[in-house]
């Protein structure tokens, strides 16, 4: 193997690793987005549930 073919192989390996990492990074971003979205929804839901519970307690 001469120097040029070795370089080409190394570049191919690096490209493959970058592609794999992009997939992982995108998955991590999606997971973080879902968690953040659930957190945003979770806050108002907890407030609504607390209001309902306080109204029920107020009835008794």
mmCIF file of the N, C-alpha and C atoms, coordinates in Angstrom:
data_MODEL
# 
_entry.id   MODEL 
# 
loop_
_atom_site.group_PDB 
_atom_site.id 
_atom_site.type_symbol 
_atom_site.label_atom_id 
_atom_site.label_alt_id 
_atom_site.label_comp_id 
_atom_site.label_asym_id 
_atom_site.label_entity_id 
_atom_site.label_seq_id 
_atom_site.pdbx_PDB_ins_code 
_atom_site.Cartn_x 
_atom_site.Cartn_y 
_atom_site.Cartn_z 
_atom_site.occupancy 
_atom_site.B_iso_or_equiv 
_atom_site.pdbx_formal_charge 
_atom_site.auth_seq_id 
_atom_site.auth_comp_id 
_atom_site.auth_asym_id 
_atom_site.auth_atom_id 
_atom_site.pdbx_PDB_model_num 
ATOM 1   N N  . UNK A 1 1  ? 0.841   -1.195 0.000  1.00 0.00 ? 1  UNK A N  1 
ATOM 2   C CA . UNK A 1 1  ? 0.000   0.000  0.000  1.00 0.00 ? 1  UNK A CA 1 
ATOM 3   C C  . UNK A 1 1  ? 0.881   1.252  0.000  1.00 0.00 ? 1  UNK A C  1 
ATOM 4   N N  . UNK A 1 2  ? 0.538   2.155  -0.874 1.00 0.00 ? 2  UNK A N  1 
ATOM 5   C CA . UNK A 1 2  ? 1.294   3.405  -0.850 1.00 0.00 ? 2  UNK A CA 1 
ATOM 6   C C  . UNK A 1 2  ? 0.587   4.423  0.046  1.00 0.00 ? 2  UNK A C  1 
ATOM 7   N N  . UNK A 1 3  ? 1.188   5.559  0.208  1.00 0.00 ? 3  UNK A N  1 
ATOM 8   C CA . UNK A 1 3  ? 0.718   6.582  1.147  1.00 0.00 ? 3  UNK A CA 1 
ATOM 9   C C  . UNK A 1 3  ? -0.685  7.089  0.800  1.00 0.00 ? 3  UNK A C  1 
ATOM 10  N N  . UNK A 1 4  ? -0.953  7.272  -0.500 1.00 0.00 ? 4  UNK A N  1 
ATOM 11  C CA . UNK A 1 4  ? -2.242  7.840  -0.930 1.00 0.00 ? 4  UNK A CA 1 
ATOM 12  C C  . UNK A 1 4  ? -3.398  6.896  -0.589 1.00 0.00 ? 4  UNK A C  1 
ATOM 13  N N  . UNK A 1 5  ? -3.238  5.604  -0.854 1.00 0.00 ? 5  UNK A N  1 
ATOM 14  C CA . UNK A 1 5  ? -4.326  4.665  -0.559 1.00 0.00 ? 5  UNK A CA 1 
ATOM 15  C C  . UNK A 1 5  ? -4.550  4.557  0.947  1.00 0.00 ? 5  UNK A C  1 
ATOM 16  N N  . UNK A 1 6  ? -3.481  4.634  1.736  1.00 0.00 ? 6  UNK A N  1 
ATOM 17  C CA . UNK A 1 6  ? -3.635  4.620  3.192  1.00 0.00 ? 6  UNK A CA 1 
ATOM 18  C C  . UNK A 1 6  ? -4.449  5.830  3.642  1.00 0.00 ? 6  UNK A C  1 
ATOM 19  N N  . UNK A 1 7  ? -4.126  6.996  3.082  1.00 0.00 ? 7  UNK A N  1 
ATOM 20  C CA . UNK A 1 7  ? -4.860  8.220  3.431  1.00 0.00 ? 7  UNK A CA 1 
ATOM 21  C C  . UNK A 1 7  ? -6.337  8.074  3.082  1.00 0.00 ? 7  UNK A C  1 
ATOM 22  N N  . UNK A 1 8  ? -6.615  7.518  1.889  1.00 0.00 ? 8  UNK A N  1 
ATOM 23  C CA . UNK A 1 8  ? -8.011  7.342  1.465  1.00 0.00 ? 8  UNK A CA 1 
ATOM 24  C C  . UNK A 1 8  ? -8.761  6.433  2.439  1.00 0.00 ? 8  UNK A C  1 
ATOM 25  N N  . UNK A 1 9  ? -8.113  5.349  2.870  1.00 0.00 ? 9  UNK A N  1 
ATOM 26  C CA . UNK A 1 9  ? -8.752  4.435  3.818  1.00 0.00 ? 9  UNK A CA 1 
ATOM 27  C C  . UNK A 1 9  ? -9.030  5.132  5.148  1.00 0.00 ? 9  UNK A C  1 
ATOM 28  N N  . UNK A 1 10 ? -8.052  5.905  5.619  1.00 0.00 ? 10 UNK A N  1 
ATOM 29  C CA . UNK A 1 10 ? -8.225  6.620  6.889  1.00 0.00 ? 10 UNK A CA 1 
ATOM 30  C C  . UNK A 1 10 ? -9.381  7.609  6.779  1.00 0.00 ? 10 UNK A C  1 
ATOM 31  N N  . UNK A 1 11 ? -9.455  8.329  5.648  1.00 0.00 ? 11 UNK A N  1 
ATOM 32  C CA . UNK A 1 11 ? -10.534 9.306  5.443  1.00 0.00 ? 11 UNK A CA 1 
ATOM 33  C C  . UNK A 1 11 ? -11.887 8.603  5.420  1.00 0.00 ? 11 UNK A C  1 
ATOM 34  N N  . UNK A 1 12 ? -11.963 7.427  4.758  1.00 0.00 ? 12 UNK A N  1 
ATOM 35  C CA . UNK A 1 12 ? -13.220 6.663  4.724  1.00 0.00 ? 12 UNK A CA 1 
ATOM 36  C C  . UNK A 1 12 ? -13.650 6.275  6.134  1.00 0.00 ? 12 UNK A C  1 
ATOM 37  N N  . UNK A 1 13 ? -12.689 5.796  6.947  1.00 0.00 ? 13 UNK A N  1 
ATOM 38  C CA . UNK A 1 13 ? -13.009 5.396  8.319  1.00 0.00 ? 13 UNK A CA 1 
ATOM 39  C C  . UNK A 1 13 ? -13.516 6.588  9.120  1.00 0.00 ? 13 UNK A C  1 
ATOM 40  N N  . UNK A 1 14 ? -12.848 7.743  8.955  1.00 0.00 ? 14 UNK A N  1 
ATOM 41  C CA . UNK A 1 14 ? -13.258 8.943  9.686  1.00 0.00 ? 14 UNK A CA 1 
ATOM 42  C C  . UNK A 1 14 ? -14.670 9.347  9.270  1.00 0.00 ? 14 UNK A C  1 
ATOM 43  N N  . UNK A 1 15 ? -14.961 9.289  7.951  1.00 0.00 ? 15 UNK A N  1 
ATOM 44  C CA . UNK A 1 15 ? -16.299 9.653  7.463  1.00 0.00 ? 15 UNK A CA 1 
ATOM 45  C C  . UNK A 1 15 ? -17.360 8.737  8.065  1.00 0.00 ? 15 UNK A C  1 
ATOM 46  N N  . UNK A 1 16 ? -17.064 7.427  8.127  1.00 0.00 ? 16 UNK A N  1 
ATOM 47  C CA . UNK A 1 16 ? -18.016 6.484  8.707  1.00 0.00 ? 16 UNK A CA 1 
ATOM 48  C C  . UNK A 1 16 ? -18.264 6.806  10.173 1.00 0.00 ? 16 UNK A C  1 
ATOM 49  N N  . UNK A 1 17 ? -17.185 7.093  10.918 1.00 0.00 ? 17 UNK A N  1 
ATOM 50  C CA . UNK A 1 17 ? -17.339 7.407  12.339 1.00 0.00 ? 17 UNK A CA 1 
ATOM 51  C C  . UNK A 1 17 ? -18.161 8.670  12.523 1.00 0.00 ? 17 UNK A C  1 
ATOM 52  N N  . UNK A 1 18 ? -17.915 9.687  11.680 1.00 0.00 ? 18 UNK A N  1 
ATOM 53  C CA . UNK A 1 18 ? -18.665 10.938 11.774 1.00 0.00 ? 18 UNK A CA 1 
ATOM 54  C C  . UNK A 1 18 ? -20.143 10.679 11.501 1.00 0.00 ? 18 UNK A C  1 
ATOM 55  N N  . UNK A 1 19 ? -20.438 9.843  10.486 1.00 0.00 ? 19 UNK A N  1 
ATOM 56  C CA . UNK A 1 19 ? -21.840 9.518  10.176 1.00 0.00 ? 19 UNK A CA 1 
ATOM 57  C C  . UNK A 1 19 ? -22.500 8.835  11.367 1.00 0.00 ? 19 UNK A C  1 
ATOM 58  N N  . UNK A 1 20 ? -21.787 7.869  11.974 1.00 0.00 ? 20 UNK A N  1 
ATOM 59  C CA . UNK A 1 20 ? -22.344 7.163  13.127 1.00 0.00 ? 20 UNK A CA 1 
ATOM 60  C C  . UNK A 1 20 ? -22.568 8.131  14.282 1.00 0.00 ? 20 UNK A C  1 
ATOM 61  N N  . UNK A 1 21 ? -21.602 9.019  14.515 1.00 0.00 ? 21 UNK A N  1 
ATOM 62  C CA . UNK A 1 21 ? -21.729 9.978  15.612 1.00 0.00 ? 21 UNK A CA 1 
ATOM 63  C C  . UNK A 1 21 ? -22.877 10.946 15.364 1.00 0.00 ? 21 UNK A C  1 
ATOM 64  N N  . UNK A 1 22 ? -23.070 11.359 14.099 1.00 0.00 ? 22 UNK A N  1 
ATOM 65  C CA . UNK A 1 22 ? -24.188 12.256 13.789 1.00 0.00 ? 22 UNK A CA 1 
ATOM 66  C C  . UNK A 1 22 ? -25.498 11.586 14.173 1.00 0.00 ? 22 UNK A C  1 
ATOM 67  N N  . UNK A 1 23 ? -25.631 10.311 13.864 1.00 0.00 ? 23 UNK A N  1 
ATOM 68  C CA . UNK A 1 23 ? -26.840 9.574  14.225 1.00 0.00 ? 23 UNK A CA 1 
ATOM 69  C C  . UNK A 1 23 ? -27.040 9.556  15.727 1.00 0.00 ? 23 UNK A C  1 
ATOM 70  N N  . UNK A 1 24 ? -25.946 9.304  16.468 1.00 0.00 ? 24 UNK A N  1 
ATOM 71  C CA . UNK A 1 24 ? -26.034 9.276  17.929 1.00 0.00 ? 24 UNK A CA 1 
ATOM 72  C C  . UNK A 1 24 ? -26.401 10.649 18.462 1.00 0.00 ? 24 UNK A C  1 
ATOM 73  N N  . UNK A 1 25 ? -25.761 11.694 17.921 1.00 0.00 ? 25 UNK A N  1 
ATOM 74  C CA . UNK A 1 25 ? -26.024 13.060 18.384 1.00 0.00 ? 25 UNK A CA 1 
ATOM 75  C C  . UNK A 1 25 ? -27.484 13.423 18.134 1.00 0.00 ? 25 UNK A C  1 
ATOM 76  N N  . UNK A 1 26 ? -27.993 13.061 16.943 1.00 0.00 ? 26 UNK A N  1 
ATOM 77  C CA . UNK A 1 26 ? -29.393 13.363 16.612 1.00 0.00 ? 26 UNK A CA 1 
ATOM 78  C C  . UNK A 1 26 ? -30.323 12.628 17.575 1.00 0.00 ? 26 UNK A C  1 
ATOM 79  N N  . UNK A 1 27 ? -30.009 11.352 17.864 1.00 0.00 ? 27 UNK A N  1 
ATOM 80  C CA . UNK A 1 27 ? -30.837 10.590 18.806 1.00 0.00 ? 27 UNK A CA 1 
ATOM 81  C C  . UNK A 1 27 ? -30.830 11.231 20.179 1.00 0.00 ? 27 UNK A C  1 
ATOM 82  N N  . UNK A 1 28 ? -29.642 11.665 20.633 1.00 0.00 ? 28 UNK A N  1 
ATOM 83  C CA . UNK A 1 28 ? -29.539 12.303 21.948 1.00 0.00 ? 28 UNK A CA 1 
ATOM 84  C C  . UNK A 1 28 ? -30.353 13.590 21.971 1.00 0.00 ? 28 UNK A C  1 
ATOM 85  N N  . UNK A 1 29 ? -30.269 14.382 20.880 1.00 0.00 ? 29 UNK A N  1 
ATOM 86  C CA . UNK A 1 29 ? -31.032 15.636 20.809 1.00 0.00 ? 29 UNK A CA 1 
ATOM 87  C C  . UNK A 1 29 ? -32.530 15.359 20.843 1.00 0.00 ? 29 UNK A C  1 
ATOM 88  N N  . UNK A 1 30 ? -32.970 14.308 20.124 1.00 0.00 ? 30 UNK A N  1 
ATOM 89  C CA . UNK A 1 30 ? -34.394 13.963 20.109 1.00 0.00 ? 30 UNK A CA 1 
ATOM 90  C C  . UNK A 1 30 ? -34.843 13.567 21.509 1.00 0.00 ? 30 UNK A C  1 
ATOM 91  N N  . UNK A 1 31 ? -34.039 12.741 22.192 1.00 0.00 ? 31 UNK A N  1 
ATOM 92  C CA . UNK A 1 31 ? -34.390 12.304 23.545 1.00 0.00 ? 31 UNK A CA 1 
ATOM 93  C C  . UNK A 1 31 ? -34.475 13.503 24.481 1.00 0.00 ? 31 UNK A C  1 
ATOM 94  N N  . UNK A 1 32 ? -33.489 14.414 24.393 1.00 0.00 ? 32 UNK A N  1 
ATOM 95  C CA . UNK A 1 32 ? -33.501 15.613 25.240 1.00 0.00 ? 32 UNK A CA 1 
ATOM 96  C C  . UNK A 1 32 ? -34.728 16.468 24.937 1.00 0.00 ? 32 UNK A C  1 
ATOM 97  N N  . UNK A 1 33 ? -35.073 16.599 23.664 1.00 0.00 ? 33 UNK A N  1 
ATOM 98  C CA . UNK A 1 33 ? -36.251 17.370 23.276 1.00 0.00 ? 33 UNK A CA 1 
ATOM 99  C C  . UNK A 1 33 ? -37.520 16.768 23.848 1.00 0.00 ? 33 UNK A C  1 
ATOM 100 N N  . UNK A 1 34 ? -37.632 15.450 23.788 1.00 0.00 ? 34 UNK A N  1 
ATOM 101 C CA . UNK A 1 34 ? -38.821 14.773 24.320 1.00 0.00 ? 34 UNK A CA 1 
ATOM 102 C C  . UNK A 1 34 ? -38.913 14.983 25.829 1.00 0.00 ? 34 UNK A C  1 
ATOM 103 N N  . UNK A 1 35 ? -37.772 14.831 26.520 1.00 0.00 ? 35 UNK A N  1 
ATOM 104 C CA . UNK A 1 35 ? -37.762 15.014 27.975 1.00 0.00 ? 35 UNK A CA 1 
ATOM 105 C C  . UNK A 1 35 ? -38.165 16.444 28.325 1.00 0.00 ? 35 UNK A C  1 
ATOM 106 N N  . UNK A 1 36 ? -37.614 17.426 27.590 1.00 0.00 ? 36 UNK A N  1 
ATOM 107 C CA . UNK A 1 36 ? -37.932 18.833 27.846 1.00 0.00 ? 36 UNK A CA 1 
ATOM 108 C C  . UNK A 1 36 ? -39.416 19.098 27.592 1.00 0.00 ? 36 UNK A C  1 
ATOM 109 N N  . UNK A 1 37 ? -39.948 18.518 26.498 1.00 0.00 ? 37 UNK A N  1 
ATOM 110 C CA . UNK A 1 37 ? -41.361 18.682 26.151 1.00 0.00 ? 37 UNK A CA 1 
ATOM 111 C C  . UNK A 1 37 ? -42.251 18.106 27.248 1.00 0.00 ? 37 UNK A C  1 
ATOM 112 N N  . UNK A 1 38 ? -41.899 16.908 27.724 1.00 0.00 ? 38 UNK A N  1 
ATOM 113 C CA . UNK A 1 38 ? -42.669 16.272 28.804 1.00 0.00 ? 38 UNK A CA 1 
ATOM 114 C C  . UNK A 1 38 ? -42.610 17.148 30.052 1.00 0.00 ? 38 UNK A C  1 
ATOM 115 N N  . UNK A 1 39 ? -41.425 17.723 30.329 1.00 0.00 ? 39 UNK A N  1 
ATOM 116 C CA . UNK A 1 39 ? -41.276 18.597 31.500 1.00 0.00 ? 39 UNK A CA 1 
ATOM 117 C C  . UNK A 1 39 ? -42.177 19.823 31.367 1.00 0.00 ? 39 UNK A C  1 
ATOM 118 N N  . UNK A 1 40 ? -42.204 20.419 30.161 1.00 0.00 ? 40 UNK A N  1 
ATOM 119 C CA . UNK A 1 40 ? -43.041 21.604 29.935 1.00 0.00 ? 40 UNK A CA 1 
ATOM 120 C C  . UNK A 1 40 ? -44.521 21.271 30.116 1.00 0.00 ? 40 UNK A C  1 
ATOM 121 N N  . UNK A 1 41 ? -44.938 20.097 29.614 1.00 0.00 ? 41 UNK A N  1 
ATOM 122 C CA . UNK A 1 41 ? -46.339 19.688 29.750 1.00 0.00 ? 41 UNK A CA 1 
ATOM 123 C C  . UNK A 1 41 ? -46.626 19.334 31.210 1.00 0.00 ? 41 UNK A C  1 
ATOM 124 N N  . UNK A 1 42 ? -45.668 18.690 31.853 1.00 0.00 ? 42 UNK A N  1 
ATOM 125 C CA . UNK A 1 42 ? -45.819 18.174 33.213 1.00 0.00 ? 42 UNK A CA 1 
ATOM 126 C C  . UNK A 1 42 ? -46.139 19.292 34.211 1.00 0.00 ? 42 UNK A C  1 
ATOM 127 N N  . UNK A 1 43 ? -45.473 20.440 34.075 1.00 0.00 ? 43 UNK A N  1 
ATOM 128 C CA . UNK A 1 43 ? -45.687 21.547 35.020 1.00 0.00 ? 43 UNK A CA 1 
ATOM 129 C C  . UNK A 1 43 ? -47.147 22.009 35.052 1.00 0.00 ? 43 UNK A C  1 
ATOM 130 N N  . UNK A 1 44 ? -47.747 22.403 33.908 1.00 0.00 ? 44 UNK A N  1 
ATOM 131 C CA . UNK A 1 44 ? -49.159 22.832 33.949 1.00 0.00 ? 44 UNK A CA 1 
ATOM 132 C C  . UNK A 1 44 ? -50.096 21.725 34.414 1.00 0.00 ? 44 UNK A C  1 
ATOM 133 N N  . UNK A 1 45 ? -49.795 20.474 34.041 1.00 0.00 ? 45 UNK A N  1 
ATOM 134 C CA . UNK A 1 45 ? -50.657 19.355 34.440 1.00 0.00 ? 45 UNK A CA 1 
ATOM 135 C C  . UNK A 1 45 ? -50.665 19.234 35.958 1.00 0.00 ? 45 UNK A C  1 
ATOM 136 N N  . UNK A 1 46 ? -49.482 19.353 36.581 1.00 0.00 ? 46 UNK A N  1 
ATOM 137 C CA . UNK A 1 46 ? -49.401 19.270 38.042 1.00 0.00 ? 46 UNK A CA 1 
ATOM 138 C C  . UNK A 1 46 ? -50.205 20.404 38.672 1.00 0.00 ? 46 UNK A C  1 
ATOM 139 N N  . UNK A 1 47 ? -50.090 21.616 38.108 1.00 0.00 ? 47 UNK A N  1 
ATOM 140 C CA . UNK A 1 47 ? -50.849 22.758 38.633 1.00 0.00 ? 47 UNK A CA 1 
ATOM 141 C C  . UNK A 1 47 ? -52.351 22.504 38.526 1.00 0.00 ? 47 UNK A C  1 
ATOM 142 N N  . UNK A 1 48 ? -52.789 21.986 37.379 1.00 0.00 ? 48 UNK A N  1 
ATOM 143 C CA . UNK A 1 48 ? -54.215 21.715 37.162 1.00 0.00 ? 48 UNK A CA 1 
ATOM 144 C C  . UNK A 1 48 ? -54.709 20.669 38.159 1.00 0.00 ? 48 UNK A C  1 
ATOM 145 N N  . UNK A 1 49 ? -53.918 19.606 38.347 1.00 0.00 ? 49 UNK A N  1 
ATOM 146 C CA . UNK A 1 49 ? -54.307 18.544 39.287 1.00 0.00 ? 49 UNK A CA 1 
ATOM 147 C C  . UNK A 1 49 ? -54.404 19.106 40.700 1.00 0.00 ? 49 UNK A C  1 
ATOM 148 N N  . UNK A 1 50 ? -53.433 19.952 41.080 1.00 0.00 ? 50 UNK A N  1 
ATOM 149 C CA . UNK A 1 50 ? -53.469 20.554 42.422 1.00 0.00 ? 50 UNK A CA 1 
ATOM 150 C C  . UNK A 1 50 ? -54.708 21.429 42.595 1.00 0.00 ? 50 UNK A C  1 
ATOM 151 N N  . UNK A 1 51 ? -55.077 22.191 41.561 1.00 0.00 ? 51 UNK A N  1 
ATOM 152 C CA . UNK A 1 51 ? -56.281 23.034 41.633 1.00 0.00 ? 51 UNK A CA 1 
ATOM 153 C C  . UNK A 1 51 ? -57.528 22.174 41.799 1.00 0.00 ? 51 UNK A C  1 
ATOM 154 N N  . UNK A 1 52 ? -57.594 21.074 41.034 1.00 0.00 ? 52 UNK A N  1 
ATOM 155 C CA . UNK A 1 52 ? -58.755 20.174 41.119 1.00 0.00 ? 52 UNK A CA 1 
ATOM 156 C C  . UNK A 1 52 ? -58.843 19.575 42.517 1.00 0.00 ? 52 UNK A C  1 
ATOM 157 N N  . UNK A 1 53 ? -57.687 19.140 43.059 1.00 0.00 ? 53 UNK A N  1 
ATOM 158 C CA . UNK A 1 53 ? -57.674 18.544 44.403 1.00 0.00 ? 53 UNK A CA 1 
ATOM 159 C C  . UNK A 1 53 ? -58.123 19.572 45.437 1.00 0.00 ? 53 UNK A C  1 
ATOM 160 N N  . UNK A 1 54 ? -57.646 20.816 45.297 1.00 0.00 ? 54 UNK A N  1 
ATOM 161 C CA . UNK A 1 54 ? -58.042 21.852 46.269 1.00 0.00 ? 54 UNK A CA 1 
ATOM 162 C C  . UNK A 1 54 ? -59.538 22.154 46.150 1.00 0.00 ? 54 UNK A C  1 
ATOM 163 N N  . UNK A 1 55 ? -60.095 22.110 44.936 1.00 0.00 ? 55 UNK A N  1 
ATOM 164 C CA . UNK A 1 55 ? -61.538 22.331 44.758 1.00 0.00 ? 55 UNK A CA 1 
ATOM 165 C C  . UNK A 1 55 ? -62.330 21.202 45.404 1.00 0.00 ? 55 UNK A C  1 
ATOM 166 N N  . UNK A 1 56 ? -61.844 19.964 45.225 1.00 0.00 ? 56 UNK A N  1 
ATOM 167 C CA . UNK A 1 56 ? -62.531 18.807 45.824 1.00 0.00 ? 56 UNK A CA 1 
ATOM 168 C C  . UNK A 1 56 ? -62.483 18.920 47.346 1.00 0.00 ? 56 UNK A C  1 
ATOM 169 N N  . UNK A 1 57 ? -61.307 19.304 47.886 1.00 0.00 ? 57 UNK A N  1 
ATOM 170 C CA . UNK A 1 57 ? -61.187 19.485 49.341 1.00 0.00 ? 57 UNK A CA 1 
ATOM 171 C C  . UNK A 1 57 ? -62.109 20.606 49.813 1.00 0.00 ? 57 UNK A C  1 
ATOM 172 N N  . UNK A 1 58 ? -62.260 21.641 48.986 1.00 0.00 ? 58 UNK A N  1 
ATOM 173 C CA . UNK A 1 58 ? -63.135 22.761 49.340 1.00 0.00 ? 58 UNK A CA 1 
ATOM 174 C C  . UNK A 1 58 ? -64.601 22.335 49.420 1.00 0.00 ? 58 UNK A C  1 
ATOM 175 N N  . UNK A 1 59 ? -64.983 21.309 48.672 1.00 0.00 ? 59 UNK A N  1 
ATOM 176 C CA . UNK A 1 59 ? -66.371 20.846 48.677 1.00 0.00 ? 59 UNK A CA 1 
ATOM 177 C C  . UNK A 1 59 ? -66.722 20.157 49.985 1.00 0.00 ? 59 UNK A C  1 
ATOM 178 N N  . UNK A 1 60 ? -65.744 19.538 50.632 1.00 0.00 ? 60 UNK A N  1 
ATOM 179 C CA . UNK A 1 60 ? -66.039 18.764 51.849 1.00 0.00 ? 60 UNK A CA 1 
ATOM 180 C C  . UNK A 1 60 ? -65.917 19.610 53.087 1.00 0.00 ? 60 UNK A C  1 
# 
